């Protein structure tokens, strides 16, 4: 019989020391619990560092690290010379919190890019179909004005791109759902930031405007299926054309 040691081993973790949990993580959990209980409302000032140090019996470094973690989560706003505040909840803010992670994935993963392109086509197709069902005269007027401005900006690449994104965002806005609007903006911005040839390539302005016009006509007519198809055709065709390095369109068209 063996003595002095155990015969039991745990696969995968032998020899790995158990790391002590950082004090800042405990502080963070306590602050999160306070927020979830509703002890603070959005916009309220957080307790000062001194107050937290006294209440939690920890040092200033742990408090500051915990607060910085909450700031990265988008829960706390920290400004120089001011007390930290609990942030106002915002769909746009939530999307922005994941933007850096998404951009990192797009830079380093071609698979993620393909998944994003597929997701965008599916999402935008549904938005166009929904817009055809819910559009009002005011919505059509807004979309028409955006398309008119984009047409006038054909020779201004930055402005043209900005209005391109706005056209898609306004279609999503017809839904009346702010989550859809924020997602539409995020999808376009992620592609524009790191794979701009998927949303703009010199020489394709005329094609983009023609297809935007077809989408708008279908939405205005109230034909949901036609609007969805026009949007899917637009994005699928764009994905194919933007990947052709020698596409022979004339930038002056």
C-alpha positions as CSV (number, residue, x, y, z in Angstrom):
1,X,0.0,0.0,0.0
2,X,1.4,3.4,-1.0
3,X,1.7,6.1,1.6
4,X,2.6,9.7,1.6
5,X,0.9,10.5,-1.7
6,X,-2.3,10.1,-3.5
7,X,-2.8,7.7,-6.4
8,X,-5.5,9.9,-7.8
9,X,-4.6,12.3,-10.7
10,X,-6.8,14.8,-12.4
11,X,-6.3,14.7,-16.2
12,X,-5.2,17.9,-17.8
13,X,-4.4,19.9,-14.7
14,X,-1.6,18.0,-12.9
15,X,1.3,20.3,-12.0
16,X,-0.7,23.5,-12.7
17,X,-0.9,25.7,-9.6
18,X,-4.2,27.0,-8.4
19,X,-4.1,30.7,-8.9
20,X,-5.5,33.0,-6.3
21,X,-8.3,35.2,-7.5
22,X,-7.3,38.8,-7.9
23,X,-8.7,41.2,-5.3
24,X,-9.9,43.5,-8.1
25,X,-12.2,40.7,-9.4
26,X,-13.8,40.4,-6.0
27,X,-14.3,44.2,-5.9
28,X,-15.8,44.1,-9.4
29,X,-18.2,41.3,-8.4
30,X,-19.4,43.4,-5.4
31,X,-19.9,46.4,-7.6
32,X,-21.8,44.4,-10.2
33,X,-24.1,43.0,-7.5
34,X,-24.8,46.5,-6.3
35,X,-25.7,47.6,-9.9
36,X,-27.9,44.6,-10.5
37,X,-29.8,45.1,-7.3
38,X,-30.7,48.6,-8.5
39,X,-28.8,50.4,-5.7
40,X,-27.8,52.8,-8.4
41,X,-29.8,54.1,-11.4
42,X,-28.3,55.1,-14.8
43,X,-26.7,58.5,-14.5
44,X,-26.1,58.1,-10.7
45,X,-22.6,58.9,-9.3
46,X,-20.7,55.9,-8.1
47,X,-19.3,55.8,-4.6
48,X,-15.9,57.5,-4.3
49,X,-12.7,55.5,-4.1
50,X,-12.3,56.4,-0.4
51,X,-15.9,55.2,0.3
52,X,-15.3,51.9,-1.6
53,X,-11.9,51.4,0.1
54,X,-13.6,51.8,3.5
55,X,-16.7,49.7,2.7
56,X,-14.7,46.8,1.1
57,X,-11.5,47.1,3.2
58,X,-9.3,47.0,0.1
59,X,-6.6,49.3,-1.3
60,X,-6.9,51.9,-4.0
61,X,-5.3,49.8,-6.8
62,X,-8.0,47.1,-6.5
63,X,-10.7,49.7,-6.7
64,X,-9.3,51.4,-9.7
65,X,-8.8,48.2,-11.6
66,X,-12.3,47.1,-10.9
67,X,-13.7,50.4,-12.0
68,X,-11.7,50.3,-15.2
69,X,-13.1,46.8,-15.9
70,X,-16.6,48.1,-15.5
71,X,-15.8,50.9,-17.8
72,X,-14.6,48.5,-20.5
73,X,-17.9,46.6,-20.0
74,X,-19.7,49.9,-20.8
75,X,-21.4,50.0,-17.4
76,X,-19.4,52.9,-15.9
77,X,-18.3,56.2,-17.3
78,X,-15.0,57.7,-16.0
79,X,-14.0,61.2,-16.7
80,X,-10.8,62.9,-15.6
81,X,-11.4,65.0,-12.5
82,X,-15.0,63.7,-12.0
83,X,-16.6,60.9,-10.0
84,X,-17.5,57.8,-12.0
85,X,-21.1,57.5,-13.1
86,X,-23.3,54.6,-14.0
87,X,-23.9,54.8,-17.7
88,X,-27.2,55.2,-19.4
89,X,-28.2,52.0,-21.2
90,X,-27.8,52.3,-25.0
91,X,-28.1,49.8,-27.8
92,X,-25.5,51.8,-29.7
93,X,-23.2,51.7,-26.7
94,X,-23.7,47.9,-26.4
95,X,-22.8,47.4,-30.1
96,X,-19.7,49.6,-29.7
97,X,-18.5,47.5,-26.8
98,X,-18.2,44.5,-29.1
99,X,-16.8,46.4,-32.1
100,X,-13.1,46.1,-31.2
101,X,-13.5,42.4,-30.8
102,X,-15.3,42.1,-34.1
103,X,-12.6,44.2,-35.9
104,X,-9.9,42.0,-34.4
105,X,-11.7,39.0,-35.8
106,X,-12.1,40.5,-39.2
107,X,-8.4,41.4,-39.4
108,X,-7.2,37.9,-38.5
109,X,-10.0,35.5,-39.6
110,X,-11.1,35.1,-43.2
111,X,-13.8,32.7,-42.0
112,X,-15.3,35.4,-39.8
113,X,-15.4,37.7,-42.8
114,X,-17.4,35.2,-44.8
115,X,-19.8,34.6,-41.9
116,X,-20.3,38.4,-41.6
117,X,-21.0,38.8,-45.3
118,X,-23.6,36.0,-45.1
119,X,-25.1,37.4,-41.9
120,X,-25.4,40.9,-43.5
121,X,-27.2,39.6,-46.6
122,X,-29.7,37.7,-44.5
123,X,-30.2,40.6,-42.1
124,X,-30.5,43.3,-44.8
125,X,-32.9,41.2,-46.9
126,X,-35.2,40.9,-43.9
127,X,-35.0,44.6,-43.2
128,X,-35.9,45.5,-46.8
129,X,-38.9,43.1,-46.7
130,X,-40.0,44.6,-43.3
131,X,-39.6,48.1,-44.6
132,X,-41.9,47.4,-47.6
133,X,-44.6,46.3,-45.1
134,X,-44.2,49.2,-42.6
135,X,-43.1,52.1,-44.7
136,X,-44.8,55.5,-44.4
137,X,-44.8,58.5,-46.7
138,X,-42.2,60.0,-44.4
139,X,-39.9,57.0,-44.6
140,X,-40.1,57.0,-48.4
141,X,-39.3,60.7,-48.4
142,X,-36.3,60.1,-46.2
143,X,-34.9,57.3,-48.3
144,X,-35.5,59.3,-51.5
145,X,-33.5,62.3,-50.0
146,X,-30.6,60.0,-49.0
147,X,-30.5,58.4,-52.5
148,X,-30.6,61.9,-54.1
149,X,-27.8,63.1,-51.9
150,X,-25.8,59.9,-52.7
151,X,-26.3,60.5,-56.4
152,X,-24.9,64.0,-56.1
153,X,-21.9,62.7,-54.2
154,X,-20.8,60.2,-56.9
155,X,-17.4,61.9,-57.3
156,X,-16.8,62.3,-53.6
157,X,-15.8,58.8,-52.3
158,X,-16.0,59.5,-48.6
159,X,-19.4,61.2,-48.8
160,X,-20.7,58.6,-51.2
161,X,-19.7,55.8,-48.7
162,X,-21.2,57.7,-45.8
163,X,-24.5,58.0,-47.6
164,X,-24.4,54.4,-48.7
165,X,-24.3,53.3,-45.1
166,X,-27.0,55.8,-44.2
167,X,-29.3,54.4,-46.9
168,X,-29.1,50.9,-45.4
169,X,-29.5,52.3,-41.9
170,X,-32.6,54.2,-42.8
171,X,-34.2,51.0,-44.3
172,X,-33.6,49.3,-41.0
173,X,-35.0,52.3,-39.1
174,X,-38.3,51.8,-40.9
175,X,-38.8,48.8,-38.6
176,X,-39.1,51.1,-35.6
177,X,-36.7,48.8,-33.8
178,X,-33.6,50.6,-32.6
179,X,-31.7,47.3,-32.3
180,X,-32.1,46.7,-36.0
181,X,-30.9,50.2,-36.7
182,X,-27.8,49.8,-34.6
183,X,-27.0,46.4,-36.1
184,X,-27.3,47.8,-39.6
185,X,-24.9,50.6,-38.8
186,X,-22.5,48.2,-37.1
187,X,-22.4,45.7,-39.9
188,X,-21.7,48.4,-42.5
189,X,-19.1,50.1,-40.3
190,X,-17.2,46.9,-39.6
191,X,-16.9,46.1,-43.3
192,X,-16.0,49.6,-44.2
193,X,-13.3,49.9,-41.5
194,X,-11.4,46.7,-42.4
195,X,-12.6,45.5,-45.8
196,X,-13.7,48.6,-47.5
197,X,-13.6,47.0,-50.9
198,X,-16.7,45.1,-49.9
199,X,-18.7,48.3,-49.5
200,X,-16.9,50.6,-52.0
201,X,-14.8,50.2,-55.1
202,X,-14.2,53.0,-57.6
203,X,-16.3,52.4,-60.8
204,X,-19.2,50.8,-59.1
205,X,-21.0,54.0,-58.0
206,X,-23.5,53.8,-60.9
207,X,-24.3,50.2,-60.2
208,X,-24.8,50.9,-56.5
209,X,-27.2,53.8,-57.2
210,X,-29.2,51.8,-59.7
211,X,-29.6,49.0,-57.3
212,X,-30.5,51.3,-54.4
213,X,-33.1,52.8,-56.7
214,X,-34.6,49.3,-57.3
215,X,-34.7,48.6,-53.6
216,X,-36.4,51.9,-52.9
217,X,-39.0,51.3,-55.6
218,X,-39.9,47.9,-54.2
219,X,-40.2,49.3,-50.7
220,X,-42.4,52.1,-51.9
221,X,-44.7,49.7,-53.8
222,X,-45.2,47.7,-50.6
223,X,-43.9,44.5,-52.3
224,X,-42.1,42.7,-49.4
225,X,-40.8,39.8,-51.5
226,X,-39.6,42.1,-54.3
227,X,-37.8,44.4,-51.8
228,X,-36.1,41.5,-50.1
229,X,-35.0,40.0,-53.4
230,X,-33.7,43.4,-54.6
231,X,-31.6,43.8,-51.5
232,X,-30.2,40.3,-51.6
233,X,-29.3,40.7,-55.3
234,X,-27.7,44.0,-54.5
235,X,-25.4,42.6,-51.7
236,X,-24.7,39.3,-53.4
237,X,-23.7,41.0,-56.6
238,X,-21.6,43.5,-54.7
239,X,-19.8,40.8,-52.9
240,X,-18.9,39.1,-56.2
241,X,-17.9,42.3,-58.0
242,X,-15.9,43.8,-55.2
243,X,-13.7,40.6,-55.2
244,X,-12.9,41.0,-58.9
245,X,-9.7,43.0,-59.1
246,X,-10.0,43.7,-62.8
247,X,-13.6,44.7,-63.0
248,X,-13.7,47.0,-66.0
249,X,-16.1,49.7,-65.0
250,X,-15.4,53.3,-65.8
251,X,-15.2,55.5,-62.7
252,X,-16.6,58.4,-64.7
253,X,-20.0,56.6,-65.3
